[in-house]
Amino acid sequence: MIRAVRRLLRQPSAARFALLVLLIGCCGLLLLLVPRPDPQQLPRLADQLGDLAPVAAVLGGALLLVALVPRTFITLAAGAIFGPLEGAAYALGAALVAAAIGFTVGRLLGREFVAERVRGRLARLDGWFARQSVLGVVTVRLLPIAGFGLVSYGYGTTGARILPFLAGSVIASAPTAFGYAAIGAAVSSPGHVNWYAAAPSSLGLIASVVLVHRWWRAERRRRSMAVAP
């Protein structure tokens, strides 16, 4: 495995970037062709896997996310299989692992190609990503720019740091994780909606708004100090 990575890194940056584009394109094509399972049938999977079900949920969900499957579907499925609270926790674990995988793949395959070619405004944008804190990542994640997996790949090609990216990805995923997991649980068990399980989604949304507001104020303060004589 290590030797394969070393051989890959010795390839020209353009070839690695082309491989990244091909990988994303193949994932998008598979996403259109492969049918999605019925959420009501998903709880049977947990019974079949037994004690391995949580591990399979996190790792399987992460692989599906990097394959560009929407995070909404992953969270709904987790809620249908494990219930609202456990499902939300496993969905957040899958988001963390998927963010790490997508970022690493983007960094190995695309960063050198991008760094060699950014100029002018693109160079300033790349510098902004490199300086980003957790709040900056949360802001980008909350914007309807692209899917979870695609954003992870894209971040890897920038100069962003991985730890703020991972933390921001999980924080930004929290507001909807509990809400969608509760909906997924309700789909698999109609008439047994636990609205208290959905309450953390409201708390997560409020926390995200507060974080984004603080980041926005910090950015305004930094810019005003930069232009001050």
C-alpha beads as a LAMMPS data file, in Angstrom:
LAMMPS data file: protein, C-alpha beads

229 atoms
228 bonds

1 atom types
1 bond types

-500.0 500.0 xlo xhi
-500.0 500.0 ylo yhi
-500.0 500.0 zlo zhi

Masses

1 110.0

Atoms # bond

1 1 1 0.000 0.000 0.000
2 1 1 2.763 2.419 0.956
3 1 1 4.710 1.514 -2.176
4 1 1 1.650 2.154 -4.323
5 1 1 1.217 5.592 -2.758
6 1 1 4.881 6.400 -3.361
7 1 1 4.626 5.346 -7.001
8 1 1 1.503 7.474 -7.333
9 1 1 3.251 10.517 -5.865
10 1 1 6.070 10.129 -8.388
11 1 1 3.604 10.594 -11.245
12 1 1 3.311 14.053 -12.880
13 1 1 0.906 16.379 -11.105
14 1 1 -1.277 16.665 -14.214
15 1 1 -1.682 12.883 -14.377
16 1 1 -2.668 12.728 -10.707
17 1 1 -5.154 15.554 -11.130
18 1 1 -6.658 13.792 -14.154
19 1 1 -7.013 10.670 -12.010
20 1 1 -8.845 12.727 -9.376
21 1 1 -11.247 14.105 -11.988
22 1 1 -11.796 10.587 -13.377
23 1 1 -12.461 9.242 -9.880
24 1 1 -15.058 11.925 -9.165
25 1 1 -16.662 11.373 -12.568
26 1 1 -16.938 7.611 -12.019
27 1 1 -18.487 8.162 -8.595
28 1 1 -21.035 10.526 -10.090
29 1 1 -21.896 8.027 -12.839
30 1 1 -22.344 5.183 -10.359
31 1 1 -24.536 7.437 -8.242
32 1 1 -26.900 7.813 -11.205
33 1 1 -26.925 4.131 -12.185
34 1 1 -27.028 2.246 -8.871
35 1 1 -30.537 2.049 -7.339
36 1 1 -31.029 3.092 -3.743
37 1 1 -32.454 0.631 -1.204
38 1 1 -35.819 1.013 0.471
39 1 1 -35.298 2.702 3.891
40 1 1 -38.001 0.514 5.432
41 1 1 -35.913 -2.590 4.701
42 1 1 -32.721 -1.231 6.258
43 1 1 -33.305 -2.281 9.912
44 1 1 -32.865 -5.917 8.852
45 1 1 -29.242 -5.169 8.035
46 1 1 -28.445 -4.373 11.655
47 1 1 -29.866 -7.719 12.786
48 1 1 -27.759 -9.557 10.210
49 1 1 -24.522 -7.789 11.133
50 1 1 -24.970 -8.060 14.893
51 1 1 -22.214 -6.399 16.932
52 1 1 -20.429 -5.295 13.760
53 1 1 -23.361 -3.128 12.708
54 1 1 -22.046 0.155 14.229
55 1 1 -18.604 -0.287 12.652
56 1 1 -20.169 -1.181 9.319
57 1 1 -22.439 1.851 9.565
58 1 1 -19.561 4.273 10.113
59 1 1 -17.161 2.776 7.559
60 1 1 -19.844 1.958 5.001
61 1 1 -21.406 5.384 5.369
62 1 1 -18.001 7.019 4.945
63 1 1 -17.303 5.097 1.736
64 1 1 -20.711 6.031 0.373
65 1 1 -20.091 9.690 1.195
66 1 1 -16.755 9.763 -0.646
67 1 1 -18.588 8.038 -3.515
68 1 1 -20.741 11.211 -3.619
69 1 1 -23.884 9.659 -2.124
70 1 1 -25.811 12.529 -0.489
71 1 1 -25.300 12.824 3.262
72 1 1 -29.066 13.204 3.705
73 1 1 -29.633 9.644 2.513
74 1 1 -26.816 8.281 4.706
75 1 1 -28.282 9.950 7.794
76 1 1 -31.825 8.838 7.003
77 1 1 -30.587 5.269 6.588
78 1 1 -28.638 5.399 9.861
79 1 1 -31.714 6.640 11.683
80 1 1 -33.876 3.924 10.115
81 1 1 -31.435 1.203 11.179
82 1 1 -30.298 2.338 14.634
83 1 1 -32.848 4.873 15.798
84 1 1 -32.572 8.658 16.079
85 1 1 -29.784 9.142 18.597
86 1 1 -27.483 6.251 17.699
87 1 1 -28.156 6.821 14.025
88 1 1 -27.137 10.474 14.303
89 1 1 -23.952 9.531 16.164
90 1 1 -22.960 6.960 13.544
91 1 1 -23.804 9.374 10.733
92 1 1 -21.508 11.981 12.281
93 1 1 -18.782 9.349 12.632
94 1 1 -19.182 8.487 8.962
95 1 1 -18.978 12.178 8.073
96 1 1 -15.718 12.532 10.005
97 1 1 -14.110 9.505 8.336
98 1 1 -15.380 10.540 4.902
99 1 1 -14.042 14.073 5.336
100 1 1 -10.617 12.665 6.205
101 1 1 -10.606 10.288 3.226
102 1 1 -11.838 12.871 0.725
103 1 1 -9.400 15.509 1.965
104 1 1 -6.457 13.074 1.811
105 1 1 -7.319 11.906 -1.701
106 1 1 -7.711 15.486 -2.896
107 1 1 -4.421 16.474 -1.269
108 1 1 -2.461 13.560 -2.795
109 1 1 -3.949 13.791 -6.284
110 1 1 -4.780 17.451 -6.789
111 1 1 -2.900 19.789 -4.468
112 1 1 0.373 19.979 -6.378
113 1 1 -1.411 20.566 -9.693
114 1 1 -3.503 23.389 -8.215
115 1 1 -0.596 24.977 -6.326
116 1 1 1.482 25.154 -9.507
117 1 1 -1.211 27.000 -11.426
118 1 1 -3.034 29.369 -9.075
119 1 1 -2.389 33.017 -9.876
120 1 1 -3.937 36.363 -8.982
121 1 1 -7.352 36.079 -7.363
122 1 1 -7.141 32.300 -7.291
123 1 1 -3.899 32.577 -5.320
124 1 1 -5.599 34.887 -2.813
125 1 1 -8.509 32.443 -2.572
126 1 1 -6.091 29.587 -1.963
127 1 1 -4.426 31.655 0.758
128 1 1 -7.829 32.250 2.338
129 1 1 -8.398 28.503 2.519
130 1 1 -4.932 28.043 4.044
131 1 1 -5.740 30.576 6.794
132 1 1 -9.207 29.190 7.497
133 1 1 -10.214 28.369 11.022
134 1 1 -12.903 25.930 12.083
135 1 1 -15.538 28.647 11.698
136 1 1 -14.516 29.245 8.108
137 1 1 -14.940 25.564 7.291
138 1 1 -18.353 25.558 8.982
139 1 1 -19.406 28.505 6.832
140 1 1 -18.366 26.830 3.585
141 1 1 -19.983 23.534 4.608
142 1 1 -23.295 25.257 5.336
143 1 1 -23.377 26.936 1.934
144 1 1 -25.259 24.993 -0.784
145 1 1 -22.161 24.782 -3.005
146 1 1 -21.771 21.045 -3.573
147 1 1 -22.251 17.687 -1.905
148 1 1 -20.340 16.571 1.161
149 1 1 -17.908 14.322 -0.686
150 1 1 -17.180 16.789 -3.469
151 1 1 -16.403 19.559 -0.977
152 1 1 -13.997 17.215 0.824
153 1 1 -12.126 16.478 -2.404
154 1 1 -12.033 20.167 -3.245
155 1 1 -10.658 21.173 0.147
156 1 1 -7.830 18.694 -0.274
157 1 1 -6.657 20.503 -3.401
158 1 1 -6.356 23.792 -1.485
159 1 1 -3.865 24.845 1.139
160 1 1 -6.357 24.203 3.948
161 1 1 -5.208 22.480 7.139
162 1 1 -6.767 19.105 7.860
163 1 1 -7.598 19.477 11.572
164 1 1 -9.742 22.637 11.241
165 1 1 -11.337 21.061 8.187
166 1 1 -12.318 17.898 10.042
167 1 1 -13.626 19.783 13.072
168 1 1 -15.600 22.205 10.921
169 1 1 -17.039 19.372 8.839
170 1 1 -18.434 17.599 11.903
171 1 1 -19.824 20.790 13.436
172 1 1 -21.530 21.761 10.193
173 1 1 -23.012 18.269 9.865
174 1 1 -24.464 18.222 13.379
175 1 1 -27.557 20.430 12.854
176 1 1 -29.144 18.107 10.294
177 1 1 -27.754 14.806 11.585
178 1 1 -30.196 14.472 14.471
179 1 1 -33.166 15.776 12.515
180 1 1 -32.695 13.470 9.520
181 1 1 -31.899 10.497 11.769
182 1 1 -35.180 11.105 13.606
183 1 1 -37.028 11.198 10.281
184 1 1 -35.322 7.979 9.186
185 1 1 -36.352 6.293 12.426
186 1 1 -39.931 7.461 11.891
187 1 1 -39.952 6.016 8.361
188 1 1 -38.925 2.579 9.600
189 1 1 -41.268 2.759 12.617
190 1 1 -44.345 4.815 11.677
191 1 1 -46.287 6.182 14.611
192 1 1 -43.281 6.138 16.949
193 1 1 -41.766 9.534 16.305
194 1 1 -39.581 10.657 19.188
195 1 1 -39.551 14.437 18.844
196 1 1 -37.146 14.783 21.751
197 1 1 -34.550 13.028 19.614
198 1 1 -34.880 15.780 17.024
199 1 1 -34.295 18.515 19.585
200 1 1 -30.480 18.412 19.245
201 1 1 -30.851 19.444 15.612
202 1 1 -32.316 22.764 16.757
203 1 1 -29.512 23.201 19.266
204 1 1 -26.959 22.361 16.581
205 1 1 -28.525 24.871 14.210
206 1 1 -28.416 27.600 16.849
207 1 1 -24.801 26.760 17.652
208 1 1 -23.874 26.895 13.974
209 1 1 -25.535 30.291 13.546
210 1 1 -23.649 31.620 16.558
211 1 1 -20.340 30.283 15.235
212 1 1 -20.908 31.733 11.785
213 1 1 -21.866 35.101 13.300
214 1 1 -18.722 35.169 15.428
215 1 1 -16.593 34.282 12.433
216 1 1 -18.245 37.022 10.361
217 1 1 -17.565 39.609 13.078
218 1 1 -13.951 38.456 13.355
219 1 1 -13.510 38.765 9.580
220 1 1 -14.948 42.307 9.582
221 1 1 -12.663 43.294 12.423
222 1 1 -9.622 41.829 10.646
223 1 1 -10.435 43.597 7.400
224 1 1 -11.014 46.940 9.134
225 1 1 -7.642 46.617 10.864
226 1 1 -5.982 45.748 7.554
227 1 1 -7.252 48.896 5.825
228 1 1 -6.651 51.187 8.789
229 1 1 -3.749 53.648 8.288

Bonds

1 1 1 2
2 1 2 3
3 1 3 4
4 1 4 5
5 1 5 6
6 1 6 7
7 1 7 8
8 1 8 9
9 1 9 10
10 1 10 11
11 1 11 12
12 1 12 13
13 1 13 14
14 1 14 15
15 1 15 16
16 1 16 17
17 1 17 18
18 1 18 19
19 1 19 20
20 1 20 21
21 1 21 22
22 1 22 23
23 1 23 24
24 1 24 25
25 1 25 26
26 1 26 27
27 1 27 28
28 1 28 29
29 1 29 30
30 1 30 31
31 1 31 32
32 1 32 33
33 1 33 34
34 1 34 35
35 1 35 36
36 1 36 37
37 1 37 38
38 1 38 39
39 1 39 40
40 1 40 41
41 1 41 42
42 1 42 43
43 1 43 44
44 1 44 45
45 1 45 46
46 1 46 47
47 1 47 48
48 1 48 49
49 1 49 50
50 1 50 51
51 1 51 52
52 1 52 53
53 1 53 54
54 1 54 55
55 1 55 56
56 1 56 57
57 1 57 58
58 1 58 59
59 1 59 60
60 1 60 61
61 1 61 62
62 1 62 63
63 1 63 64
64 1 64 65
65 1 65 66
66 1 66 67
67 1 67 68
68 1 68 69
69 1 69 70
70 1 70 71
71 1 71 72
72 1 72 73
73 1 73 74
74 1 74 75
75 1 75 76
76 1 76 77
77 1 77 78
78 1 78 79
79 1 79 80
80 1 80 81
81 1 81 82
82 1 82 83
83 1 83 84
84 1 84 85
85 1 85 86
86 1 86 87
87 1 87 88
88 1 88 89
89 1 89 90
90 1 90 91
91 1 91 92
92 1 92 93
93 1 93 94
94 1 94 95
95 1 95 96
96 1 96 97
97 1 97 98
98 1 98 99
99 1 99 100
100 1 100 101
101 1 101 102
102 1 102 103
103 1 103 104
104 1 104 105
105 1 105 106
106 1 106 107
107 1 107 108
108 1 108 109
109 1 109 110
110 1 110 111
111 1 111 112
112 1 112 113
113 1 113 114
114 1 114 115
115 1 115 116
116 1 116 117
117 1 117 118
118 1 118 119
119 1 119 120
120 1 120 121
121 1 121 122
122 1 122 123
123 1 123 124
124 1 124 125
125 1 125 126
126 1 126 127
127 1 127 128
128 1 128 129
129 1 129 130
130 1 130 131
131 1 131 132
132 1 132 133
133 1 133 134
134 1 134 135
135 1 135 136
136 1 136 137
137 1 137 138
138 1 138 139
139 1 139 140
140 1 140 141
141 1 141 142
142 1 142 143
143 1 143 144
144 1 144 145
145 1 145 146
146 1 146 147
147 1 147 148
148 1 148 149
149 1 149 150
150 1 150 151
151 1 151 152
152 1 152 153
153 1 153 154
154 1 154 155
155 1 155 156
156 1 156 157
157 1 157 158
158 1 158 159
159 1 159 160
160 1 160 161
161 1 161 162
162 1 162 163
163 1 163 164
164 1 164 165
165 1 165 166
166 1 166 167
167 1 167 168
168 1 168 169
169 1 169 170
170 1 170 171
171 1 171 172
172 1 172 173
173 1 173 174
174 1 174 175
175 1 175 176
176 1 176 177
177 1 177 178
178 1 178 179
179 1 179 180
180 1 180 181
181 1 181 182
182 1 182 183
183 1 183 184
184 1 184 185
185 1 185 186
186 1 186 187
187 1 187 188
188 1 188 189
189 1 189 190
190 1 190 191
191 1 191 192
192 1 192 193
193 1 193 194
194 1 194 195
195 1 195 196
196 1 196 197
197 1 197 198
198 1 198 199
199 1 199 200
200 1 200 201
201 1 201 202
202 1 202 203
203 1 203 204
204 1 204 205
205 1 205 206
206 1 206 207
207 1 207 208
208 1 208 209
209 1 209 210
210 1 210 211
211 1 211 212
212 1 212 213
213 1 213 214
214 1 214 215
215 1 215 216
216 1 216 217
217 1 217 218
218 1 218 219
219 1 219 220
220 1 220 221
221 1 221 222
222 1 222 223
223 1 223 224
224 1 224 225
225 1 225 226
226 1 226 227
227 1 227 228
228 1 228 229
